[in-house]
């Protein structure tokens, strides 16, 4: 179905009125939706941190297990060398085996040091996990509180919002897709959310810049869609000035 420019402008004005009311509902909710999203992102961050801290503990444990096994292997090697020492044929062989034993003993000392460092690291990570879990639980309580507040506000305005959304869909049906895309783009870029305005006191109702008389005449004719030369908003109509009542002669 083809609609006249006047019908399209009327639909745009109605759509703007509905969107402004929907905006008012969102303003009542304030920053709660954004605060909830931020808290949810923060919870994900805490959970990711805990997973990383647990992975660090696993790495420390793997290192402890590896070093303990290295100590056992070194002890076996020392025992083997000590047995060989009992059967050496000269001092040179004895000294060579003694040096090997000392190297294995040094390896054991290094492994023990690494084990202690890993154990200390594990304890620190456990403390970090406890702190992170405490912060996580605190944020969960904050999130539950914010969601509760938003739920109350949403339930109070839900019926009105559903009705407005239906009215919006109906009004949008009178507007061609290309024009509707332009309307949504202008409205998104506008600080006050106004994409369709009237000319008031010879000025654009959005940016308040002067609209020339000839342009006002074209807007009144409603033969084509006209936008403000300064802000790009759609100029739907010209508000007629209210004339002062002339006192009657007695």
Buried (B, 14 or more C-beta within 10 A) or exposed (E): EEBEEEBBBBBBBBBBBBBBBBBEBEEEBEEBBEBBEBBBEBBEEBEEBBEBBEEBBEBBEEBBEBBEEBBEBBEEBBEBBEEBBEEBEEEEEBEBBBEBBEBBEEBBEBBEEBBEBBBEBBEBBEEBBEEBBEBBEEBEEBBEEBBEBBEEBBEEBEEEBEEBEEBBEEBBEBBEEEBBEBBBEBBEEBEEBBBBBBBBEEBBBBBEEBBEEEBBEBBEEBEEBBBBBBBBBBBBBBEEEEEEEEEEEE
